[in-house]
Amino acid sequence: MKVSQNTWFANKGWENKFSTEDSNADLVLYFGSRAILEGTEHFDELKAKFPNAALVGCSTGGEIIGEQVNDNSLVLSAIKFDQTQIRVASTQIKTAEGSQKAGEELGAQLKGPDLKGVLLFSDGTLVNGTALVQGLAKVLGANVPVTGGLAGDGAAFESTLVSAGEQPKAGCIAAIGFYGDSVQLGSSSFGGWDPFGPERMITKSKDNVLYELDGQPALDLYKKYLGDAAKDLPGSALLFPLTVRNPETNNHSIVRTILAVDEDQKSMTFAGDIPQGYIAQLMRGNFDHLVDGASTAAQNVPTSAATSDQLAVLVSCIGRKLLLGQRIGDEVEAVSAALGNNVHTIGFYSYGEICPQEQNGFSALHNQTMTITTIGEKH
């Protein structure tokens, strides 16, 4: 397996020259701002430079390459496999209600006896990430790991774009299947947010929409804790996610990010399910804890000394980026240091992260985490 990387900036173009060897790549992962991906120029250029590659990418809340975090750039990793086979599946979604069906469609396209894992990139504003992953698991089985994330649009939450071999577009979901005994996939996810305030029962919800906590309108209660920051909703909600857990299995919780608020319904829409009867608690960030969480994710993800080049795909939440601000490079540097020099890194800031849960191994949507997927091949 061979990995080459490049970055495009508006003021200077590509950082590195493309080589003849690059044109032999099997897979190109690319991430960029919505403004950059909306035009046809860059996709057409990539298609010409990598004629044999599957082109898969998405819009972001910030781009990661090596130890750098960029805004308004385009980053790519071109991968040439020695023996691993890949297959790219895609589907379109119009509303969150179609998320599980979309997952089932992707699973049907990818299903095969030697499928070892799936890397998934989804539209970030039209999808229920929980239902999407459940749809994939329904077809592929819960033991096939699914990792990846939801595309971003900075802090705007207006529209996100995904590419599966075509010009990036809204409503698209792309999934890459990896096949054969040579491929080695690993994953890990960690947060680092701190809970505050009392725990409350989710007394009214439907799918990913929360209506009531402890019998009170959820939005009113949430605003009470946000104080002055409430006037900047939904953007400010990225700094104050909720953690939810099943009261019958207290050893595991999942963090959820708010995508939208409805002032009339006094409700909040999240990137994934908010099950009625679960326990919810507000979270807030601590700089050092978030950076430590990113480092922990990198320390926990499997890598292999048996492979040549390896690639780590980093998907971190836009809420982490907004909170860390000028210190955002710290979490990427911490990840790179933990992974070591033999691992190339690329990634983006997202509206949701997808990774198997540590407790049961089943893939799920996470929010406000640093999620890492490693890809390598046996010699």
Protein Blocks (a to p, Z undefined) as FASTA:
>chain_A
ZZddddddfklopfbdcdfklmmpfbdcddddfklmmpmklmmmmmmmmmmbccddddde
bdcehjbccehiacddddddfklccdddddddfbfklmmmmmmmmmmmmgcfklgbdcdd
ddfklpcfklmmmmmmmmnopklccedddddehjnomaccddehiacdehiacddddedj
kbccdddddehiacedjddddfbdehjacfbgghiafklmmmmmnmmmlmmpcklmmmmc
cddddfklmmbccddddfbdcfklopacdfbdcdehiacddddddfklmmmmmmmmmmmp
ccdfkbccdcddddddfklmmmnmmmmmmmmmmmmmmnopmlccdddddfbdcdddfklo
pacddehiacdddddddZZ
